[in-house]
Amino acid sequence: MNKFRTAALALVLALAFCLPAMAAELRLAQVADVSSLDPHKVSDIYSANVIRQIYSNLVQVNENMEIVPDLAEKWENPDDLTWIFHLRKGVKFHNGEPFTAADVKYTVERIRDPKTASPGATHLKEVASVEAVDDYTVKIVTKRPFAPMLMSLTRYETSILCEKAVAAAGADYGSKAAVGTGPFKFESWSRGDKVVLVKNPDYFRGAAAIDTVIYRGIPEDATRLVELESGGIDVIPGNFPYQEFENIEKNDKYLTYKIPAMSTLYMGLNTEVKPLGDKLVRQAMNYAVDKQGIVDAVYFGYAAPSRGPLSPVIWGFDPGRKDAYAYNPEKARELLKKAGYADGFDMTIYSDNRTERRSAAELIQAYLAEVGIRAQIELMEWSALLSTSAKGIGGGFMLGWTGTGDADGGLTPVYHSANIGSSNRFRYKNEALDALLEKGTATLDQEARKKVYAEAQELIVEECPLVFMISQELLGASTSKVKGFKLYPNMISPLYSVTLAE
């Protein structure tokens, strides 16, 4: 019997050594499903996070929002209008096609083509021409000096595409095909369920430690938390339930993450809808809402009242700004009376169904009711809210904006009139503001730029095509086996360096 057991044990051990190692699978839960994996077709953070794993850019940002090389090993700016990028050699797309300067040229031209209708086109609005000097050199010339060029090229919308892959997939590109040069390859997308990525063994920095990445869209806070606690997911990469964060911080089974975010959250107002086109009405609505009340009740203190249209962590934020519109319902009533709405008016607030947005909308509804504005709330699916608000929604809408880390990216996409119909969901037009934003991008002296953007922020607060709410803290959590995960201020965290402990 002993000899039999010994032989059996030896056989088991031999088989164990012959078996392949268990694949490392990282499962993440986001608030919503992706809308597309075509970088030129999206403007939401959930798609951006997945895109970040699939694609590479010419340049990227690190966790401190500093610009670092990506597909471009180095670059130079020989004059105020010219940018020359020297590309990595030997890089391949996921379909095996070699990466060259022609792909950069194609990407820049596609995003700028009006037929593409890309929300990200604003980031390259000043490009006059792009030239593939040779296979590994790209020259971009701008119409005028464009100070935020490098930061704009870090955006997920400017990820580098493979022309052959886009042409081959046709209308299915972004849903059934997504081809980049990043550390993970697209495998599948089950709408409303999950996106599956697999390791790219030929990634130019070396293969990632994780074999498979799964992103799931889970709108309900409680469900995401239960999935983390039960082992159904490994990471909640931001949008952690605020009310539960203090408790999970105390539990050594989990790792928690907390940083100031670049994002600002607000209730946008369609200024083409009466009476929201009246500045006095918009100002009244801002005075009517208690921002600190929202911070306390909805975000459990993990936020601060907005001091304007930019988060304090974005370059160009005016540090001299105070909170935008201190709570003053009496002032709100005075302004409504002055505007001819002493008896208030009816309106609709549109929101997706995530807990904090819905709760904030309900608080705003109550605050507005105190000054006579009768608001009803209509809940929409996330992608529907994005697409409908881009075309012009019939009232207020609960959204946020992150930007690029530079004041241009934080302001121009959402406030410049050229972006009405895409990322300017307020449908707001102001020639003086347009001129300031254009001056800011063309001013190369950084101190002078700060003054321009300070003036722009003051004008936006005065005109308020939105109800200012909060600048948030970004919260995340993972199981303790997750190593190397970091939250980024832009809410887009790369997964290349993440490992899973045994």
N, C-alpha and C positions, 0 to 999 in steps of 0.2 A: 504493500500500500504506500509506503513512504517513497519507494522508487517511482511509483505511478504519479504521486503528487509532485515529486521533483521534476519528472519529465513534463507533466502538464504545465507547471509553472514556467519551465524553460520555454515551452511552446508559446505560452501567452506573452512572455517577454519578447520573444523573437518576433511575434506578430505585431506587437506594439511598436517595435522599432521599425518595422516595415510600413506601418500605416503613415499616411501623410499627416503633417501637423494640422491642427484645427485652424481653419481660416479665421483671421482676425476681422471681425465685423463690428463696425461702429454705427450705432443707431441714434439718430437725432430727431427731436420733435420740434417742429416750428408751428406757429399759430395757424398758418394757412398753407395750402398747396401752392406749388409754383404756377405761374400763368403761362410761361413759355421758357424754353432754354435757348432761344435765339436772343443774344444780348442786345440786338438792335430793336427788339420788339417789346421790351419790358421796362417797367419803372418801379418795381416793387422789391422790397428787401428780401423776401423769401426766395424769389427766383434768383436774386443777386447772390445769395449765399451758395446756391448750388452751382451757378455759373462760375463762381470763383474757384471751384474745385476742378472744373472741366477745362477752363481756358487759361491762357496766359495773356499778359499785356506787354506793351513795350517796356513800361516801367510800372512799379508797384509801390505800395506803402507798407512800412513795417508797423508794429504795434504802437509806435510813438507818432504815427502819421508822417514819418520821414520818407522821402522818395528814395527808392533803391532800384537797382537794375532788375530786369526780368528777361524778356526776349532781347532787349537792347543791352549789350554789355557796357556801353558807354555812349555818350552823346555830347554834342557841342552846340553852341548858339553863337555862330560867328558874327552875326549882326542882329539888329532888332527884329528882323522878320524871318530869319532862317534857322531851322533846327535840323541837325544832321544826326541820325541814329546809326550806330554800328551794331549789327545784329550777331547773335550767337550762330555758330555754324554747327551743322550736324543734328539740328533739332527736327523731329518728325511729328506730324500730326497723328492723331489716333488711327487714321485710316492708312497710315504708312507714307503719305505724301510728304516730301521734304518741305520744311518751312523756309521761305525766302522773302526778299523784299517785295515781291509781287503780291504776296498775301497781305502785307501791310497796306500797300496801295489799294488793293481791292477792298479791304476793310474800311479804310477811311472814306473811300468814294461811295461805298454802299451805305454807310451810316448817314452821309450827307445828301444822298439822293432823295429828293422829295417823295419819290415813289415808295421808298422804304417807310416813310412816315415814322421815323424813329424818335421816341421821346428824348433819346440821348444826343440827338444831332446838335443841340445847343452847345454841347461841350467842345464841338469842333467848328463852331459857327464862323470863326475867323480864318479858317484854312482857305488859302487861295489855290494851292496846288500841292500835289504829293507826287514824288518821282522815285522810282526804283533806279537809283544810280547804277547799281550792280546787284548781284544776288544777295549781298549782305550789307548794303548801305541804302538808307532811305533819307530823302530830303523833303522836308515839309516847309512850305513857305506860307506865311500868313499875310492877310490883307493889310494888317497894321500890327504894331506891337501887341503881343498877347501874353500877358504876364502869367496867367494860370495854365499855360499849355501843359507843363509836365503833370500837374495835379489832375488836369482833365484826362490825361492819358492813363491814369491809374483807375479810372472808373470802370465798373463792370460793363457798361455800354460800349466801351472802346476795346473790349477783348478782341484778340486777333482771330479771324475766321479763315477757313480753308475754302477757297472759291469752288473747287471741284466738289467738295462735300455739300455745299449749299446748293449748287446746281443739280447735283444728283438727287437730293431729297426733295427739291421743289417746295411745294406748299407744306410738306411734312417736316421741313426743317424747323427744329425747335420743339417738336412734339414727338417725332419718331426717330429723329437723328439730331445729334449735337456733337460736333467734332472740333476739338481744340488741341492744344499741346500741353495741357496741365497734368497734374499728378494723378487724376482720376478720369476714367473714361465712362461715358454715358452707356448704360446697359438697357434701362427700361423706365418708363413712366406710366404708372397706373393712375389715371386721373382721379383725384379725390382720395387717393390712398397713399402712394409712396413713389419716390424716385430712387432708383438703384444705380449706383456707380461702382465701378471696379477699378482696381489698381492699374495704372499705366506703367508697365515694366520698363518702358523706354523713356521715361521722364528725364529731362536733361539734367536735373539735380540728383538723380538716382531714385529708385523706386521707393514709394512710401511704405511704412511699416504696416499700415492698415490694408487689408485685401479688399474689403467691401464697405461701402458707405451707403447707408439707407436714410433718406430724409422722409419723415412722415409729417403730414399736415394734421394737427390736432387742435381745433379751435378752442376747446373747453379747457380752462385752466386746471380744473380738478382732474380731468382725464389725463392731461400731460403729467401731473404730479403722481397720480396713481401708477402710470406706466413707468415712471422713473423708480418709484418705490418697489414695484413688483418685478423689476428687471426687464420690462418690455422695451425700454429705451436706455441709452447710456448717458445722453447729454440733452439738456434743455439749453440751447445756445442763445440766451437772451429771452426776453418776454417771460421770465420766470414769474409765477404768481406772487405779486407783491406782498399779499397778506400772509403768505407762508414762508417768506424768505428768512425771517428771524429764527423761526423754528428749525429750518433745515440747516442753518448755519451752525447750530448747536449739536448736530448729529454727525459723529465722526465717520459714518458710513458714506458721507458725501463730501465732495469738494464744491465750494461756492466761489462765484466770480462776481465782482462789482466794480464798475468804472463809470465815470461821467460819459454820457453819450453825446455824439454830435447832433443827435436828432432833436427837433422841436415838435411838439404835438399841438394841434390847434383844431378849431372848427372853422373850416373854410367857408366863404360866402360867395355865391355866384352873383357878381355885381351887375349882371345883366337882368337879374330878376328883381322886380319891384317888391318891397321898397329897399332892397339891399344895395341898390345902386346909389343910395343917398348916404353920403359920408356921415352925416349926423346920426342916422339910424345905426350905422355900423359902430360908431363911437359909443352910442348909448348901450348897445349890446355888450361891448367890452366892459363898460363900467358896471353893468348889471351882474356880471359873472365874478364870483369869488374864487380867484385862482388858487389861493392858499387853501381854501376849503376843498378844492379838487385834489391838491397835493396830499392833504391829510386823509381824506375819506377814501380816495380811489388808489393813490399810490403809496399810502402808508409812510409818508415822509421821504420816500426814495425819489425825490424830484424837487424842483424849485419853480416858482412862478416865472413865466417867461419875462425876459427883460427886453424883448424885441424879437425880430424874425430869425436871429442866429443864436445857436447855443454858445455859451461862453468858451467852449473848447475849440471852436473854429477860428482859424486865423482871420483877422479882420474884425472880430467882434469888438464893439466899442465898450471898454470896461467902465466908462462913465455912465452907462445907462442904468436907470432904476427900473423897477418892475413896471411892465407896460399896463397902464390903466388899473390903478388901485381900486378895490371894490368900493363902489359909491352908487347905490341904487337911486338915491335922490337926484344925483347928477344925471343918471340914465333917464329918469322920468322927465327932467327938464329938457334934455336934448330931444326926446321923442315928441314932446309937446311943440318944441321949436320946429321940428321937421314936419309937423302936421299929423302926428300919430299919437295924440294924447290918450286915445282909447286902445292903443296897441295895434297889433295885426296878427294874422295867422301865418304860420310857416311850417316847413317840414325840415327835420334834421335827419340826415341819412348816415347810417353807421353800419359797419360789419358787426358780427356778433361776439367778438372777443370781450372778455369781462370788463377790462378797464375802459375800453372805448364806449361800450354800451353804458357802463356806470357813469362815465363822465358826461355822456349825452343826457342821461336822466337828471343829473345834477344841473346841467346847463338849462334843461327844460324847466326845472323848478325855479332857478334863479330868474330866468326870463319871465316866467309867470308872475313873479313878484312885481314886475314893472309893466305888466299888461300884455306882454308878447306871448301868444298862445302857440306853442310849438308841439307838433306831434313827431314821434320818432318812427322812422321806417328802417328796418334792418335789411341788409342786402348781403349776398355772398361777396367775398372779398374781391374777386376778379371783376364781378359785375359793378361793384362800387368804383373800382379804378376806371374801367372803360366808360361808364356812364358819366362820372364826374369830369373826365377829360373832354367829353363832348359838350358838357354844360348841364349840370344837375339842377333840379328845381328848388333850391334853397340852400341850407347849410350842410356841411359834410365833415365827418370826423376823420382826419388824416394827420400825417406827419411828414417831415422832410429831413433828410440827413445831409445831402450835398456831398462835397468832395473833400472837405477839410480846409478849403479856401473860401473866402467870402463870395467870390464869383459863383462857385458851385452851390453855395447856400442860398443865393438870392436870384441870380439870373434865370435859372430854369423855371422858377415858380412865380416870379414877379414881372419879368420882361414881357411886353406885349407880343413879341415875335413868337412866344411859346403858347399863346392862346390856341386851344385845340389839342394840346398835348399836356405838358406839365404845368402850365399856368391854368389851373383849374378854377381860379377865381374869376377868370375871363376879365381880368383887370388891365386897363390901359392907362398909362400916365407918361406923357412924353418927357417930363422932367426927370422921372425916375429912370426911364429908358436911357436918357442921356448920361445920367450918373453911372449906371451900370456899365455902359459902354466905355465911359471914361476910366472906370476902375480897371477894366481888363486891359486897356491900352497904356496904363501908367506903370512903368517899370520900376520906379522908385517906390520901395515898399512903405516908407513912412508917408509919402504922398498918397499912396493907395489907401492906407488906413483912414486918412481924412475923408477921402471920397466915399468910402463905405460907411463911415460914421454918419455922413450926411444922408446917405441912402437909407440907413436904418431909421433915422429920425423921420424921414418922409414916409416910410412904410408904416411906422407906428401912428403917425398923424392920419394917414389915409385908411389904415386898417381894413384891408379887404378880407379879413379873417378875425375871429375871436381868439386872441392869444391865450394859450393855456400854460404849458409847462415845458421846461427842459428836463429831460428825464435822466435817471441813472439806469445804466444797463445792468441787468441782473441775470445770472445764469447759474446752473448747477449740473453736476455730473456724479456718477458713481465714483468711488475712490480708485477704481482700477484704471480710470482714464488719466493718462499722463500727457503733459505737453499742450493741453488745450488752453488757448488764451482768447479772451474777449478783445475785440478791436473797437475803438471809439466809433468807427463808421458802421458798426453792427454787422460786419462781414468778416467772419473768422476763417482763415485758411486751416485746413486739416492735415496738411502734408506732414507736419512734425508730430502729430498725435500718435501715441502708442497705447496699447492696452496691457496692463500688468496681468500676470498669470493668477 
